[in-house]
Amino acid sequence: MRGGFGRGPFGGGGMPAEKPMKFGPSVRRLIKRLSPERVKLTAVIGLGVTSVGFLVVGPKILGRATDFIFAGAIGRQLPAGLTNAQVVAAARASGNTNLADLLARMGVIPGQGIDFNALGGVLILALGLYVASALFSWMQGYLLNDVVQHTVFKLRADVEDKLSRLPLQFFDGQPRGELLSRVTNDIDNVSLSLQQTISQVLTSLLTVVGVLVMMFVVSPLLALIALVTVPISIVIATQVAKRSQKLFVAQWSNTGGLNGHIEEAFTGHELVTVFGRRREVEEVFRERNEELFKASFGAQFISGLILPAMTFIGNVSYVAIAVIGGYRVATGSMSLGDVQAFIQYSRQFTQPLTQVASMANLLQSGVASAERVFELLDAGEQKADPENPAVPAGRAQGALSSDGSGRVEFEHISFRYQADQPLIDDLSLVAEPGHTIAIVGPTGAGKTTLVNLTMRFYELDAGRITLDGIDITTMRRDDLRSQIGMVLQDTWLFGGTIRDNIAYGNPGASEEQIRAAAEATFVDRFVKSLPLGYDTVIDDEGSNVSAGEKQLLTIARAFLADPSLLILDEATSSVDTRTEVLVQHAMAALRSDRTSFVIAHRLSTIRDADLILMMESGRIVERGTHEQLLAARGPYHRLYAAQFRGSAENAADERQTVPATVA
């Protein structure tokens, strides 16, 4: 088996170095994923423009209502019977020029109070505009939610498809918790960020444009004063964003690292407890949790500086507009209603900028998560299946027959997991149809690697592997693997009934076929002792069945699949001695008329193999039958003798420790 990829509760398994992408390109790429929904997005923009249009006209209308009230209040205090022109002329004659300009601009009618009919009409119009704005805004939000959820749905689907195209080497180099964090936490965060920021940013930008237009209509001078705050706000927001973005990337990177540690620690909880390593696990958790805290605190704190800074700038602008506007009203340059409307516009102008600033942390967090998802989508894929794949003989019949089919040949193959670490160089091997090939050797000799290459879990560096004379690289992986049954040393069961776990090897199998496979592999013996029998539910970890029973279930699954090529990787390692004898008989029946590769450390289990390969350092150092290799007195003989001598010494030690009364 290869080294360098093992990972346990305390394994190396460090996080790969994070190389954050540029914020701008990541945002553009995220926006590009919205392009399939361009029609709906166009409608969203149209609804937003309509909603904001109604909203920004409101203050101007309300300003007109203020003018009606102010004119009525002043007019009631003036003597009736005079015209507005006469009152203005009298004010000028007495030296009250400012008052004269104010009365002239307001259109005051002496002796007449507030015109409630006109005032009511203005207020009803303003109310109608605000109701229409709210209605269009709701429609915009509903449609935008549909756009975002479809986009995230497609993103999840793309990630799922990508995972199926990634080579096994990618998964070997990624902690499972880190990968799960990208697939779940990061995508959820992208969804949340898109949902909240797109609506807010779109509405804010439209509001800024609409309000700016209305401000220039009301007073170009005050509009220019309000515009001074824009470049200042942009500079502050840009500088803060540069400093906080890398912290958001670190936040989600540390989240993935912490998830990876937690997943490993809880998966190996029994191991941690047995070896008393709880303190070390807790210390690693504390360190990574501390790193996540620092990154999260820094990101949120720095990005949070934008809001108070923008609020301060907005307040300064508000004061300046109020002072200058009041002066212009006093001099008659503006009506009171226009000043009131402009003050509302100034709030509406700075509020969107402040809202966008307050959303900066959420936006940056979402982009940081998007970067991590894009890194996954950009990972190198395994070679694509050929467009015109070859089909091996016997494929149409669903199994390879023994008359000349099932021949596997390794032709001068070479392979390395890492370029600077040699493993297999120029290895050749032929497995004849129906033969059982046993592969033995020390750990790291390349036994499991040979099987992985046969399954095309990894691609060869040189040479080729053929099945019935057909290069397996010219076949579809599904076609190749559909003919291969595999039983691993590490059992895998899923949450479900015993029947479901066995039927995983052949979903279309009947009840009779499932029970026949169970009986052939002696699963039926212990299932009958369970209260619910085949309906007994197994949890995800298979903790309610023994290790040997789990192995028997995986063997039964392989039986039911009825494969053409059988691979057994230490398949009986977890089975007790008595059950192993029974399983060996079942294995013999299963291997009949099938090419079989058996990886074994117990040499006693492969005595009847047609060919035994002794491997060391990726090379076949010996090959032959059990008797031939023993007679050669080479590496196989030494390995066999070491196992036999170890068993004999253990038995002698046990006899010496048995009390006389028991003996």
Summary of the structure (lengths in Angstrom):
residues: 663
radius of gyration: 39.1
end to end distance: 42.5
largest distance: 136.0
contacts: 2106
relative contact order: 0.09
helix: 63%
strand: 9%
